Amino acid sequence: MKLQGVPSWALAEIWQIVAPLVDAACHRSSGRFTADILRAACERADMQLWIAKDEEGIGAVMITEVFTYPTGLKVCSVIVLTGRYWRRWIGLLADLEAWARGQGCTMIQAQARPGWERVLGWKRPHVMIEKCLATAAM
């Protein structure tokens, strides 16, 4: 399996394949993202689409965003990380780390479900918790 960045000009042909995975991830984002918003950001090259692919097809999809905090810290943020048979492609994240270093990033971060902390071996410096006020009982 190989991790491949999808250039914005090739997005149209790949998107129809990855859209169901991206859409499912967006449904778990508590309204932060939609698949259409992420696609548009990738088309503008504001975000990056990555696929893990082998002879059986696409096994994983990732969307990243590189940004700089006001302090100057440049970060590669994983917005979406989803797929099947994660043990087959999880080691490919080393390729993402190398790419991020090449972009000048000194950190990779992600907002993810708790299970990813254990799988990736990343540390949890903070926890994001949330309460949806639109549906909360008064």
Secondary structure, 3 states (H helix, E strand, C coil): CEEEEECHHHHHHHHHHHHHHHHHHHHCCCCCCCHHHHHHHHHCCCCEEEEEEECCEEEEEEEEEEEECCCCCEEEEEEEEEECCHHHHHHHHHHHHHHHHHCCCCEEEECCCHHHHHHHCCCCCCCCCCCCCCCCCC
